[in-house]
Amino acid sequence: MKTYRIELNKVKAMSNDKGLVQAKIDALVLPQATRDDDAETTVLSMSEATARVLFMLLKAQLADVDGRKARSQR
């Protein structure tokens, strides 16, 4: 399995359709040499500000999904 180091720079937009959440992002993706302690682990890093934006957008997308469920499924 290939492993990567992903540096998330900016979350541009998010949407969801039929249970699939999609994010438009600016990111730097580099292959990462595996070490014994990190075997088969891809690392995602981002600034605190970017993490806060991602959290807020995910929260909004999940609220939208929950809002569309029938009352019997809540």
CHARMM internal coordinates of N, CA and C (Angstrom, degrees):
IC EDIT
DIST 1 N 1 CA 1.4488
DIST 1 CA 1 C 1.5268
ANGL 1 N 1 CA 1 C 108.26
DIST 1 C 2 N 1.3102
ANGL 1 CA 1 C 2 N 117.09
DIHE 1 N 1 CA 1 C 2 N 135.27
DIST 2 N 2 CA 1.4556
ANGL 1 C 2 N 2 CA 121.52
DIHE 1 CA 1 C 2 N 2 CA 176.78
DIST 2 CA 2 C 1.5214
ANGL 2 N 2 CA 2 C 109.67
DIHE 1 C 2 N 2 CA 2 C -81.49
DIST 2 C 3 N 1.3090
ANGL 2 CA 2 C 3 N 115.99
DIHE 2 N 2 CA 2 C 3 N 143.58
DIST 3 N 3 CA 1.4555
ANGL 2 C 3 N 3 CA 120.39
DIHE 2 CA 2 C 3 N 3 CA 176.47
DIST 3 CA 3 C 1.5191
ANGL 3 N 3 CA 3 C 109.25
DIHE 2 C 3 N 3 CA 3 C -118.82
DIST 3 C 4 N 1.3283
ANGL 3 CA 3 C 4 N 116.04
DIHE 3 N 3 CA 3 C 4 N 153.01
DIST 4 N 4 CA 1.4518
ANGL 3 C 4 N 4 CA 121.59
DIHE 3 CA 3 C 4 N 4 CA -174.70
DIST 4 CA 4 C 1.5171
ANGL 4 N 4 CA 4 C 111.13
DIHE 3 C 4 N 4 CA 4 C -135.74
DIST 4 C 5 N 1.3048
ANGL 4 CA 4 C 5 N 115.26
DIHE 4 N 4 CA 4 C 5 N 158.78
DIST 5 N 5 CA 1.4644
ANGL 4 C 5 N 5 CA 122.62
DIHE 4 CA 4 C 5 N 5 CA 168.83
DIST 5 CA 5 C 1.5159
ANGL 5 N 5 CA 5 C 104.67
DIHE 4 C 5 N 5 CA 5 C -110.62
DIST 5 C 6 N 1.3101
ANGL 5 CA 5 C 6 N 117.37
DIHE 5 N 5 CA 5 C 6 N 117.79
DIST 6 N 6 CA 1.4628
ANGL 5 C 6 N 6 CA 122.98
DIHE 5 CA 5 C 6 N 6 CA -177.17
DIST 6 CA 6 C 1.5172
ANGL 6 N 6 CA 6 C 108.52
DIHE 5 C 6 N 6 CA 6 C -113.25
DIST 6 C 7 N 1.3169
ANGL 6 CA 6 C 7 N 115.66
DIHE 6 N 6 CA 6 C 7 N 119.45
DIST 7 N 7 CA 1.4646
ANGL 6 C 7 N 7 CA 120.65
DIHE 6 CA 6 C 7 N 7 CA 177.08
DIST 7 CA 7 C 1.5191
ANGL 7 N 7 CA 7 C 107.76
DIHE 6 C 7 N 7 CA 7 C -106.26
DIST 7 C 8 N 1.3112
ANGL 7 CA 7 C 8 N 116.05
DIHE 7 N 7 CA 7 C 8 N 109.34
DIST 8 N 8 CA 1.4617
ANGL 7 C 8 N 8 CA 122.79
DIHE 7 CA 7 C 8 N 8 CA -178.38
DIST 8 CA 8 C 1.5216
ANGL 8 N 8 CA 8 C 108.43
DIHE 7 C 8 N 8 CA 8 C -82.28
DIST 8 C 9 N 1.3232
ANGL 8 CA 8 C 9 N 117.11
DIHE 8 N 8 CA 8 C 9 N 115.49
DIST 9 N 9 CA 1.4573
ANGL 8 C 9 N 9 CA 121.50
DIHE 8 CA 8 C 9 N 9 CA -176.99
DIST 9 CA 9 C 1.5179
ANGL 9 N 9 CA 9 C 113.15
DIHE 8 C 9 N 9 CA 9 C -94.85
DIST 9 C 10 N 1.3381
ANGL 9 CA 9 C 10 N 117.07
DIHE 9 N 9 CA 9 C 10 N -39.34
DIST 10 N 10 CA 1.4614
ANGL 9 C 10 N 10 CA 119.82
DIHE 9 CA 9 C 10 N 10 CA -176.60
DIST 10 CA 10 C 1.5206
ANGL 10 N 10 CA 10 C 109.57
DIHE 9 C 10 N 10 CA 10 C -156.41
DIST 10 C 11 N 1.3252
ANGL 10 CA 10 C 11 N 116.02
DIHE 10 N 10 CA 10 C 11 N 136.88
DIST 11 N 11 CA 1.4595
ANGL 10 C 11 N 11 CA 121.62
DIHE 10 CA 10 C 11 N 11 CA 171.89
DIST 11 CA 11 C 1.5172
ANGL 11 N 11 CA 11 C 106.14
DIHE 10 C 11 N 11 CA 11 C -99.15
DIST 11 C 12 N 1.3310
ANGL 11 CA 11 C 12 N 116.61
DIHE 11 N 11 CA 11 C 12 N 114.40
DIST 12 N 12 CA 1.4666
ANGL 11 C 12 N 12 CA 120.80
DIHE 11 CA 11 C 12 N 12 CA -175.58
DIST 12 CA 12 C 1.5258
ANGL 12 N 12 CA 12 C 112.59
DIHE 11 C 12 N 12 CA 12 C -85.08
DIST 12 C 13 N 1.3253
ANGL 12 CA 12 C 13 N 116.93
DIHE 12 N 12 CA 12 C 13 N -42.06
DIST 13 N 13 CA 1.4639
ANGL 12 C 13 N 13 CA 120.10
DIHE 12 CA 12 C 13 N 13 CA -176.90
DIST 13 CA 13 C 1.5194
ANGL 13 N 13 CA 13 C 109.01
DIHE 12 C 13 N 13 CA 13 C -164.60
DIST 13 C 14 N 1.3223
ANGL 13 CA 13 C 14 N 115.45
DIHE 13 N 13 CA 13 C 14 N 158.72
DIST 14 N 14 CA 1.4635
ANGL 13 C 14 N 14 CA 121.34
DIHE 13 CA 13 C 14 N 14 CA 175.22
DIST 14 CA 14 C 1.5200
ANGL 14 N 14 CA 14 C 108.84
DIHE 13 C 14 N 14 CA 14 C -138.46
DIST 14 C 15 N 1.3161
ANGL 14 CA 14 C 15 N 114.79
DIHE 14 N 14 CA 14 C 15 N 149.73
DIST 15 N 15 CA 1.4592
ANGL 14 C 15 N 15 CA 120.30
DIHE 14 CA 14 C 15 N 15 CA 176.13
DIST 15 CA 15 C 1.5207
ANGL 15 N 15 CA 15 C 108.15
DIHE 14 C 15 N 15 CA 15 C -150.97
DIST 15 C 16 N 1.3202
ANGL 15 CA 15 C 16 N 115.79
DIHE 15 N 15 CA 15 C 16 N 165.24
DIST 16 N 16 CA 1.4608
ANGL 15 C 16 N 16 CA 119.02
DIHE 15 CA 15 C 16 N 16 CA 174.20
DIST 16 CA 16 C 1.5060
ANGL 16 N 16 CA 16 C 108.94
DIHE 15 C 16 N 16 CA 16 C -138.51
DIST 16 C 17 N 1.3302
ANGL 16 CA 16 C 17 N 114.40
DIHE 16 N 16 CA 16 C 17 N 146.15
DIST 17 N 17 CA 1.4517
ANGL 16 C 17 N 17 CA 121.10
DIHE 16 CA 16 C 17 N 17 CA -179.37
DIST 17 CA 17 C 1.5204
ANGL 17 N 17 CA 17 C 107.88
DIHE 16 C 17 N 17 CA 17 C -151.96
DIST 17 C 18 N 1.3022
ANGL 17 CA 17 C 18 N 116.28
DIHE 17 N 17 CA 17 C 18 N 119.56
DIST 18 N 18 CA 1.4655
ANGL 17 C 18 N 18 CA 123.06
DIHE 17 CA 17 C 18 N 18 CA 176.76
DIST 18 CA 18 C 1.5260
ANGL 18 N 18 CA 18 C 111.56
DIHE 17 C 18 N 18 CA 18 C 55.49
DIST 18 C 19 N 1.3270
ANGL 18 CA 18 C 19 N 117.44
DIHE 18 N 18 CA 18 C 19 N 44.21
DIST 19 N 19 CA 1.4550
ANGL 18 C 19 N 19 CA 121.63
DIHE 18 CA 18 C 19 N 19 CA 175.55
DIST 19 CA 19 C 1.5127
ANGL 19 N 19 CA 19 C 115.77
DIHE 18 C 19 N 19 CA 19 C 82.90
DIST 19 C 20 N 1.3211
ANGL 19 CA 19 C 20 N 118.58
DIHE 19 N 19 CA 19 C 20 N 4.06
DIST 20 N 20 CA 1.4565
ANGL 19 C 20 N 20 CA 122.06
DIHE 19 CA 19 C 20 N 20 CA 179.54
DIST 20 CA 20 C 1.5221
ANGL 20 N 20 CA 20 C 109.26
DIHE 19 C 20 N 20 CA 20 C -113.27
DIST 20 C 21 N 1.3224
ANGL 20 CA 20 C 21 N 116.81
DIHE 20 N 20 CA 20 C 21 N 118.47
DIST 21 N 21 CA 1.4637
ANGL 20 C 21 N 21 CA 121.71
DIHE 20 CA 20 C 21 N 21 CA 177.88
DIST 21 CA 21 C 1.5237
ANGL 21 N 21 CA 21 C 107.49
DIHE 20 C 21 N 21 CA 21 C -92.23
DIST 21 C 22 N 1.3235
ANGL 21 CA 21 C 22 N 116.49
DIHE 21 N 21 CA 21 C 22 N 127.02
DIST 22 N 22 CA 1.4592
ANGL 21 C 22 N 22 CA 121.80
DIHE 21 CA 21 C 22 N 22 CA 179.49
DIST 22 CA 22 C 1.5157
ANGL 22 N 22 CA 22 C 109.72
DIHE 21 C 22 N 22 CA 22 C -117.52
DIST 22 C 23 N 1.3341
ANGL 22 CA 22 C 23 N 115.88
DIHE 22 N 22 CA 22 C 23 N 139.35
DIST 23 N 23 CA 1.4597
ANGL 22 C 23 N 23 CA 121.56
DIHE 22 CA 22 C 23 N 23 CA 179.43
DIST 23 CA 23 C 1.5189
ANGL 23 N 23 CA 23 C 109.34
DIHE 22 C 23 N 23 CA 23 C -123.04
DIST 23 C 24 N 1.3268
ANGL 23 CA 23 C 24 N 115.79
DIHE 23 N 23 CA 23 C 24 N 134.71
DIST 24 N 24 CA 1.4626
ANGL 23 C 24 N 24 CA 121.18
DIHE 23 CA 23 C 24 N 24 CA 171.81
DIST 24 CA 24 C 1.5223
ANGL 24 N 24 CA 24 C 106.12
DIHE 23 C 24 N 24 CA 24 C -96.90
DIST 24 C 25 N 1.3340
ANGL 24 CA 24 C 25 N 116.22
DIHE 24 N 24 CA 24 C 25 N 119.99
DIST 25 N 25 CA 1.4584
ANGL 24 C 25 N 25 CA 120.46
DIHE 24 CA 24 C 25 N 25 CA -172.98
DIST 25 CA 25 C 1.5224
ANGL 25 N 25 CA 25 C 111.53
DIHE 24 C 25 N 25 CA 25 C -134.01
DIST 25 C 26 N 1.3271
ANGL 25 CA 25 C 26 N 114.89
DIHE 25 N 25 CA 25 C 26 N 158.78
DIST 26 N 26 CA 1.4602
ANGL 25 C 26 N 26 CA 122.40
DIHE 25 CA 25 C 26 N 26 CA 165.32
DIST 26 CA 26 C 1.5179
ANGL 26 N 26 CA 26 C 105.29
DIHE 25 C 26 N 26 CA 26 C -104.53
DIST 26 C 27 N 1.3293
ANGL 26 CA 26 C 27 N 117.23
DIHE 26 N 26 CA 26 C 27 N 122.42
DIST 27 N 27 CA 1.4619
ANGL 26 C 27 N 27 CA 120.07
DIHE 26 CA 26 C 27 N 27 CA -178.06
DIST 27 CA 27 C 1.5247
ANGL 27 N 27 CA 27 C 110.64
DIHE 26 C 27 N 27 CA 27 C -147.19
DIST 27 C 28 N 1.3077
ANGL 27 CA 27 C 28 N 114.78
DIHE 27 N 27 CA 27 C 28 N 151.84
DIST 28 N 28 CA 1.4545
ANGL 27 C 28 N 28 CA 122.70
DIHE 27 CA 27 C 28 N 28 CA 173.55
DIST 28 CA 28 C 1.5167
ANGL 28 N 28 CA 28 C 106.37
DIHE 27 C 28 N 28 CA 28 C -103.35
DIST 28 C 29 N 1.3412
ANGL 28 CA 28 C 29 N 117.09
DIHE 28 N 28 CA 28 C 29 N 120.69
DIST 29 N 29 CA 1.4649
ANGL 28 C 29 N 29 CA 121.87
DIHE 28 CA 28 C 29 N 29 CA -178.28
DIST 29 CA 29 C 1.5238
ANGL 29 N 29 CA 29 C 108.16
DIHE 28 C 29 N 29 CA 29 C -117.01
DIST 29 C 30 N 1.3387
ANGL 29 CA 29 C 30 N 115.61
DIHE 29 N 29 CA 29 C 30 N 118.57
DIST 30 N 30 CA 1.4601
ANGL 29 C 30 N 30 CA 121.11
DIHE 29 CA 29 C 30 N 30 CA -179.07
DIST 30 CA 30 C 1.5225
ANGL 30 N 30 CA 30 C 109.68
DIHE 29 C 30 N 30 CA 30 C -126.65
DIST 30 C 31 N 1.3374
ANGL 30 CA 30 C 31 N 117.03
DIHE 30 N 30 CA 30 C 31 N 142.43
DIST 31 N 31 CA 1.4629
ANGL 30 C 31 N 31 CA 118.27
DIHE 30 CA 30 C 31 N 31 CA 174.67
DIST 31 CA 31 C 1.5213
ANGL 31 N 31 CA 31 C 109.43
DIHE 30 C 31 N 31 CA 31 C -64.77
DIST 31 C 32 N 1.3241
ANGL 31 CA 31 C 32 N 115.71
DIHE 31 N 31 CA 31 C 32 N 147.78
DIST 32 N 32 CA 1.4572
ANGL 31 C 32 N 32 CA 120.30
DIHE 31 CA 31 C 32 N 32 CA -178.05
DIST 32 CA 32 C 1.5211
ANGL 32 N 32 CA 32 C 109.10
DIHE 31 C 32 N 32 CA 32 C -124.05
DIST 32 C 33 N 1.3141
ANGL 32 CA 32 C 33 N 116.06
DIHE 32 N 32 CA 32 C 33 N 126.80
DIST 33 N 33 CA 1.4597
ANGL 32 C 33 N 33 CA 119.86
DIHE 32 CA 32 C 33 N 33 CA 175.80
DIST 33 CA 33 C 1.5235
ANGL 33 N 33 CA 33 C 108.41
DIHE 32 C 33 N 33 CA 33 C -67.34
DIST 33 C 34 N 1.3107
ANGL 33 CA 33 C 34 N 116.43
DIHE 33 N 33 CA 33 C 34 N 133.34
DIST 34 N 34 CA 1.4657
ANGL 33 C 34 N 34 CA 119.39
DIHE 33 CA 33 C 34 N 34 CA -178.11
DIST 34 CA 34 C 1.5154
ANGL 34 N 34 CA 34 C 110.21
DIHE 33 C 34 N 34 CA 34 C -83.76
DIST 34 C 35 N 1.3124
ANGL 34 CA 34 C 35 N 114.21
DIHE 34 N 34 CA 34 C 35 N 142.96
DIST 35 N 35 CA 1.4594
ANGL 34 C 35 N 35 CA 121.90
DIHE 34 CA 34 C 35 N 35 CA 172.83
DIST 35 CA 35 C 1.5143
ANGL 35 N 35 CA 35 C 106.69
DIHE 34 C 35 N 35 CA 35 C -113.97
DIST 35 C 36 N 1.2837
ANGL 35 CA 35 C 36 N 117.44
DIHE 35 N 35 CA 35 C 36 N 164.62
DIST 36 N 36 CA 1.4701
ANGL 35 C 36 N 36 CA 120.81
DIHE 35 CA 35 C 36 N 36 CA -177.30
DIST 36 CA 36 C 1.5226
ANGL 36 N 36 CA 36 C 112.60
DIHE 35 C 36 N 36 CA 36 C -56.87
DIST 36 C 37 N 1.3507
ANGL 36 CA 36 C 37 N 117.15
DIHE 36 N 36 CA 36 C 37 N -40.51
DIST 37 N 37 CA 1.4608
ANGL 36 C 37 N 37 CA 120.12
DIHE 36 CA 36 C 37 N 37 CA -177.68
DIST 37 CA 37 C 1.5306
ANGL 37 N 37 CA 37 C 112.94
DIHE 36 C 37 N 37 CA 37 C -78.83
DIST 37 C 38 N 1.3317
ANGL 37 CA 37 C 38 N 117.58
DIHE 37 N 37 CA 37 C 38 N -17.75
DIST 38 N 38 CA 1.4634
ANGL 37 C 38 N 38 CA 121.85
DIHE 37 CA 37 C 38 N 38 CA -179.39
DIST 38 CA 38 C 1.5256
ANGL 38 N 38 CA 38 C 112.39
DIHE 37 C 38 N 38 CA 38 C -111.96
DIST 38 C 39 N 1.3025
ANGL 38 CA 38 C 39 N 117.93
DIHE 38 N 38 CA 38 C 39 N 21.36
DIST 39 N 39 CA 1.4555
ANGL 38 C 39 N 39 CA 121.52
DIHE 38 CA 38 C 39 N 39 CA -174.60
DIST 39 CA 39 C 1.5230
ANGL 39 N 39 CA 39 C 111.21
DIHE 38 C 39 N 39 CA 39 C -51.86
DIST 39 C 40 N 1.3216
ANGL 39 CA 39 C 40 N 115.26
DIHE 39 N 39 CA 39 C 40 N 127.55
DIST 40 N 40 CA 1.4585
ANGL 39 C 40 N 40 CA 123.72
DIHE 39 CA 39 C 40 N 40 CA 175.63
DIST 40 CA 40 C 1.5220
ANGL 40 N 40 CA 40 C 113.98
DIHE 39 C 40 N 40 CA 40 C 55.23
DIST 40 C 41 N 1.3275
ANGL 40 CA 40 C 41 N 117.33
DIHE 40 N 40 CA 40 C 41 N 42.94
DIST 41 N 41 CA 1.4527
ANGL 40 C 41 N 41 CA 121.38
DIHE 40 CA 40 C 41 N 41 CA 178.07
DIST 41 CA 41 C 1.5174
ANGL 41 N 41 CA 41 C 109.85
DIHE 40 C 41 N 41 CA 41 C -125.06
DIST 41 C 42 N 1.3306
ANGL 41 CA 41 C 42 N 116.61
DIHE 41 N 41 CA 41 C 42 N 122.97
DIST 42 N 42 CA 1.4508
ANGL 41 C 42 N 42 CA 121.64
DIHE 41 CA 41 C 42 N 42 CA 174.02
DIST 42 CA 42 C 1.5221
ANGL 42 N 42 CA 42 C 107.53
DIHE 41 C 42 N 42 CA 42 C -93.06
DIST 42 C 43 N 1.3302
ANGL 42 CA 42 C 43 N 116.20
DIHE 42 N 42 CA 42 C 43 N 136.75
DIST 43 N 43 CA 1.4588
ANGL 42 C 43 N 43 CA 121.67
DIHE 42 CA 42 C 43 N 43 CA -176.30
DIST 43 CA 43 C 1.5250
ANGL 43 N 43 CA 43 C 109.89
DIHE 42 C 43 N 43 CA 43 C -107.00
DIST 43 C 44 N 1.3362
ANGL 43 CA 43 C 44 N 117.14
DIHE 43 N 43 CA 43 C 44 N 130.00
DIST 44 N 44 CA 1.4598
ANGL 43 C 44 N 44 CA 123.97
DIHE 43 CA 43 C 44 N 44 CA 175.64
DIST 44 CA 44 C 1.5193
ANGL 44 N 44 CA 44 C 107.53
DIHE 43 C 44 N 44 CA 44 C -111.03
DIST 44 C 45 N 1.3346
ANGL 44 CA 44 C 45 N 116.74
DIHE 44 N 44 CA 44 C 45 N 121.78
DIST 45 N 45 CA 1.4594
ANGL 44 C 45 N 45 CA 119.76
DIHE 44 CA 44 C 45 N 45 CA 178.70
DIST 45 CA 45 C 1.5212
ANGL 45 N 45 CA 45 C 109.40
DIHE 44 C 45 N 45 CA 45 C -125.20
DIST 45 C 46 N 1.3439
ANGL 45 CA 45 C 46 N 115.16
DIHE 45 N 45 CA 45 C 46 N 150.73
DIST 46 N 46 CA 1.4630
ANGL 45 C 46 N 46 CA 120.77
DIHE 45 CA 45 C 46 N 46 CA 179.99
DIST 46 CA 46 C 1.5140
ANGL 46 N 46 CA 46 C 108.55
DIHE 45 C 46 N 46 CA 46 C -160.49
DIST 46 C 47 N 1.3170
ANGL 46 CA 46 C 47 N 115.77
DIHE 46 N 46 CA 46 C 47 N 161.65
DIST 47 N 47 CA 1.4606
ANGL 46 C 47 N 47 CA 120.40
DIHE 46 CA 46 C 47 N 47 CA 176.78
DIST 47 CA 47 C 1.5349
ANGL 47 N 47 CA 47 C 109.39
DIHE 46 C 47 N 47 CA 47 C -73.04
DIST 47 C 48 N 1.3050
ANGL 47 CA 47 C 48 N 115.88
DIHE 47 N 47 CA 47 C 48 N 164.44
DIST 48 N 48 CA 1.4642
ANGL 47 C 48 N 48 CA 120.19
DIHE 47 CA 47 C 48 N 48 CA 178.07
DIST 48 CA 48 C 1.5325
ANGL 48 N 48 CA 48 C 110.52
DIHE 47 C 48 N 48 CA 48 C -61.64
DIST 48 C 49 N 1.3291
ANGL 48 CA 48 C 49 N 116.78
DIHE 48 N 48 CA 48 C 49 N -40.43
DIST 49 N 49 CA 1.4698
ANGL 48 C 49 N 49 CA 120.21
DIHE 48 CA 48 C 49 N 49 CA 179.72
DIST 49 CA 49 C 1.5273
ANGL 49 N 49 CA 49 C 111.11
DIHE 48 C 49 N 49 CA 49 C -62.55
DIST 49 C 50 N 1.3268
ANGL 49 CA 49 C 50 N 117.22
DIHE 49 N 49 CA 49 C 50 N -43.63
DIST 50 N 50 CA 1.4642
ANGL 49 C 50 N 50 CA 120.85
DIHE 49 CA 49 C 50 N 50 CA 178.75
DIST 50 CA 50 C 1.5243
ANGL 50 N 50 CA 50 C 110.43
DIHE 49 C 50 N 50 CA 50 C -65.73
DIST 50 C 51 N 1.3206
ANGL 50 CA 50 C 51 N 117.31
DIHE 50 N 50 CA 50 C 51 N -38.97
DIST 51 N 51 CA 1.4682
ANGL 50 C 51 N 51 CA 121.07
DIHE 50 CA 50 C 51 N 51 CA 178.19
DIST 51 CA 51 C 1.5246
ANGL 51 N 51 CA 51 C 110.71
DIHE 50 C 51 N 51 CA 51 C -62.54
DIST 51 C 52 N 1.3309
ANGL 51 CA 51 C 52 N 116.59
DIHE 51 N 51 CA 51 C 52 N -39.51
DIST 52 N 52 CA 1.4702
ANGL 51 C 52 N 52 CA 119.94
DIHE 51 CA 51 C 52 N 52 CA 178.70
DIST 52 CA 52 C 1.5311
ANGL 52 N 52 CA 52 C 111.16
DIHE 51 C 52 N 52 CA 52 C -65.23
DIST 52 C 53 N 1.3364
ANGL 52 CA 52 C 53 N 116.96
DIHE 52 N 52 CA 52 C 53 N -41.04
DIST 53 N 53 CA 1.4709
ANGL 52 C 53 N 53 CA 120.78
DIHE 52 CA 52 C 53 N 53 CA 177.73
DIST 53 CA 53 C 1.5229
ANGL 53 N 53 CA 53 C 109.50
DIHE 52 C 53 N 53 CA 53 C -63.59
DIST 53 C 54 N 1.3286
ANGL 53 CA 53 C 54 N 117.32
DIHE 53 N 53 CA 53 C 54 N -45.81
DIST 54 N 54 CA 1.4587
ANGL 53 C 54 N 54 CA 121.30
DIHE 53 CA 53 C 54 N 54 CA 179.37
DIST 54 CA 54 C 1.5273
ANGL 54 N 54 CA 54 C 110.87
DIHE 53 C 54 N 54 CA 54 C -59.67
DIST 54 C 55 N 1.3187
ANGL 54 CA 54 C 55 N 117.05
DIHE 54 N 54 CA 54 C 55 N -44.41
DIST 55 N 55 CA 1.4620
ANGL 54 C 55 N 55 CA 121.77
DIHE 54 CA 54 C 55 N 55 CA 178.65
DIST 55 CA 55 C 1.5291
ANGL 55 N 55 CA 55 C 111.39
DIHE 54 C 55 N 55 CA 55 C -60.48
DIST 55 C 56 N 1.3233
ANGL 55 CA 55 C 56 N 116.54
DIHE 55 N 55 CA 55 C 56 N -47.00
DIST 56 N 56 CA 1.4746
ANGL 55 C 56 N 56 CA 120.34
DIHE 55 CA 55 C 56 N 56 CA -179.49
DIST 56 CA 56 C 1.5293
ANGL 56 N 56 CA 56 C 111.23
DIHE 55 C 56 N 56 CA 56 C -62.63
DIST 56 C 57 N 1.3445
ANGL 56 CA 56 C 57 N 117.36
DIHE 56 N 56 CA 56 C 57 N -43.00
DIST 57 N 57 CA 1.4595
ANGL 56 C 57 N 57 CA 120.48
DIHE 56 CA 56 C 57 N 57 CA 179.91
DIST 57 CA 57 C 1.5251
ANGL 57 N 57 CA 57 C 111.30
DIHE 56 C 57 N 57 CA 57 C -67.45
DIST 57 C 58 N 1.3224
ANGL 57 CA 57 C 58 N 117.76
DIHE 57 N 57 CA 57 C 58 N -41.01
DIST 58 N 58 CA 1.4665
ANGL 57 C 58 N 58 CA 120.17
DIHE 57 CA 57 C 58 N 58 CA 176.78
DIST 58 CA 58 C 1.5242
ANGL 58 N 58 CA 58 C 111.38
DIHE 57 C 58 N 58 CA 58 C -62.60
DIST 58 C 59 N 1.3131
ANGL 58 CA 58 C 59 N 116.00
DIHE 58 N 58 CA 58 C 59 N -42.06
DIST 59 N 59 CA 1.4626
ANGL 58 C 59 N 59 CA 121.40
DIHE 58 CA 58 C 59 N 59 CA 178.65
DIST 59 CA 59 C 1.5335
ANGL 59 N 59 CA 59 C 110.40
DIHE 58 C 59 N 59 CA 59 C -60.27
DIST 59 C 60 N 1.3266
ANGL 59 CA 59 C 60 N 116.65
DIHE 59 N 59 CA 59 C 60 N -43.02
DIST 60 N 60 CA 1.4690
ANGL 59 C 60 N 60 CA 120.85
DIHE 59 CA 59 C 60 N 60 CA 179.34
DIST 60 CA 60 C 1.5288
ANGL 60 N 60 CA 60 C 111.11
DIHE 59 C 60 N 60 CA 60 C -66.37
DIST 60 C 61 N 1.3327
ANGL 60 CA 60 C 61 N 117.10
DIHE 60 N 60 CA 60 C 61 N -41.08
DIST 61 N 61 CA 1.4606
ANGL 60 C 61 N 61 CA 120.27
DIHE 60 CA 60 C 61 N 61 CA 179.91
DIST 61 CA 61 C 1.5248
ANGL 61 N 61 CA 61 C 111.21
DIHE 60 C 61 N 61 CA 61 C -65.74
DIST 61 C 62 N 1.3235
ANGL 61 CA 61 C 62 N 117.33
DIHE 61 N 61 CA 61 C 62 N -41.20
DIST 62 N 62 CA 1.4598
ANGL 61 C 62 N 62 CA 120.31
DIHE 61 CA 61 C 62 N 62 CA 179.34
DIST 62 CA 62 C 1.5261
ANGL 62 N 62 CA 62 C 111.67
DIHE 61 C 62 N 62 CA 62 C -68.60
DIST 62 C 63 N 1.3244
ANGL 62 CA 62 C 63 N 117.36
DIHE 62 N 62 CA 62 C 63 N -35.41
DIST 63 N 63 CA 1.4637
ANGL 62 C 63 N 63 CA 120.38
DIHE 62 CA 62 C 63 N 63 CA 176.01
DIST 63 CA 63 C 1.5211
ANGL 63 N 63 CA 63 C 110.00
DIHE 62 C 63 N 63 CA 63 C -64.83
DIST 63 C 64 N 1.3188
ANGL 63 CA 63 C 64 N 117.03
DIHE 63 N 63 CA 63 C 64 N -37.66
DIST 64 N 64 CA 1.4615
ANGL 63 C 64 N 64 CA 121.68
DIHE 63 CA 63 C 64 N 64 CA 178.03
DIST 64 CA 64 C 1.5280
ANGL 64 N 64 CA 64 C 110.35
DIHE 63 C 64 N 64 CA 64 C -64.69
DIST 64 C 65 N 1.3306
ANGL 64 CA 64 C 65 N 117.00
DIHE 64 N 64 CA 64 C 65 N -42.95
DIST 65 N 65 CA 1.4682
ANGL 64 C 65 N 65 CA 121.22
DIHE 64 CA 64 C 65 N 65 CA 178.26
DIST 65 CA 65 C 1.5231
ANGL 65 N 65 CA 65 C 109.94
DIHE 64 C 65 N 65 CA 65 C -63.91
DIST 65 C 66 N 1.3362
ANGL 65 CA 65 C 66 N 117.98
DIHE 65 N 65 CA 65 C 66 N -45.55
DIST 66 N 66 CA 1.4573
ANGL 65 C 66 N 66 CA 121.27
DIHE 65 CA 65 C 66 N 66 CA 179.11
DIST 66 CA 66 C 1.5182
ANGL 66 N 66 CA 66 C 111.79
DIHE 65 C 66 N 66 CA 66 C -63.54
DIST 66 C 67 N 1.3148
ANGL 66 CA 66 C 67 N 117.61
DIHE 66 N 66 CA 66 C 67 N -34.02
DIST 67 N 67 CA 1.4554
ANGL 66 C 67 N 67 CA 121.83
DIHE 66 CA 66 C 67 N 67 CA -179.73
DIST 67 CA 67 C 1.5147
ANGL 67 N 67 CA 67 C 113.22
DIHE 66 C 67 N 67 CA 67 C -67.78
DIST 67 C 68 N 1.3306
ANGL 67 CA 67 C 68 N 116.67
DIHE 67 N 67 CA 67 C 68 N -24.12
DIST 68 N 68 CA 1.4595
ANGL 67 C 68 N 68 CA 120.47
DIHE 67 CA 67 C 68 N 68 CA -178.81
DIST 68 CA 68 C 1.5274
ANGL 68 N 68 CA 68 C 113.34
DIHE 67 C 68 N 68 CA 68 C -90.10
DIST 68 C 69 N 1.3393
ANGL 68 CA 68 C 69 N 117.55
DIHE 68 N 68 CA 68 C 69 N -8.45
DIST 69 N 69 CA 1.4566
ANGL 68 C 69 N 69 CA 119.60
DIHE 68 CA 68 C 69 N 69 CA 179.01
DIST 69 CA 69 C 1.5199
ANGL 69 N 69 CA 69 C 110.54
DIHE 68 C 69 N 69 CA 69 C -71.67
DIST 69 C 70 N 1.3223
ANGL 69 CA 69 C 70 N 114.68
DIHE 69 N 69 CA 69 C 70 N 149.59
DIST 70 N 70 CA 1.4679
ANGL 69 C 70 N 70 CA 119.49
DIHE 69 CA 69 C 70 N 70 CA 174.84
DIST 70 CA 70 C 1.5242
ANGL 70 N 70 CA 70 C 108.95
DIHE 69 C 70 N 70 CA 70 C -67.89
DIST 70 C 71 N 1.3041
ANGL 70 CA 70 C 71 N 118.22
DIHE 70 N 70 CA 70 C 71 N 152.23
DIST 71 N 71 CA 1.4664
ANGL 70 C 71 N 71 CA 121.66
DIHE 70 CA 70 C 71 N 71 CA -178.05
DIST 71 CA 71 C 1.5160
ANGL 71 N 71 CA 71 C 111.80
DIHE 70 C 71 N 71 CA 71 C -57.07
DIST 71 C 72 N 1.3243
ANGL 71 CA 71 C 72 N 117.66
DIHE 71 N 71 CA 71 C 72 N -32.70
DIST 72 N 72 CA 1.4697
ANGL 71 C 72 N 72 CA 120.31
DIHE 71 CA 71 C 72 N 72 CA -178.96
DIST 72 CA 72 C 1.5228
ANGL 72 N 72 CA 72 C 112.33
DIHE 71 C 72 N 72 CA 72 C -70.10
DIST 72 C 73 N 1.3341
ANGL 72 CA 72 C 73 N 118.54
DIHE 72 N 72 CA 72 C 73 N -16.83
DIST 73 N 73 CA 1.4622
ANGL 72 C 73 N 73 CA 121.81
DIHE 72 CA 72 C 73 N 73 CA -179.99
DIST 73 CA 73 C 1.5108
ANGL 73 N 73 CA 73 C 112.51
DIHE 72 C 73 N 73 CA 73 C -96.89
DIST 73 C 74 N 1.3033
ANGL 73 CA 73 C 74 N 119.54
DIHE 73 N 73 CA 73 C 74 N -4.74
DIST 74 N 74 CA 1.4805
ANGL 73 C 74 N 74 CA 121.86
DIHE 73 CA 73 C 74 N 74 CA -177.60
DIST 74 CA 74 C 1.4949
ANGL 74 N 74 CA 74 C 111.98
DIHE 73 C 74 N 74 CA 74 C -80.07
END
COOR INIT
IC SEED 1 N 1 CA 1 C
IC BUILD
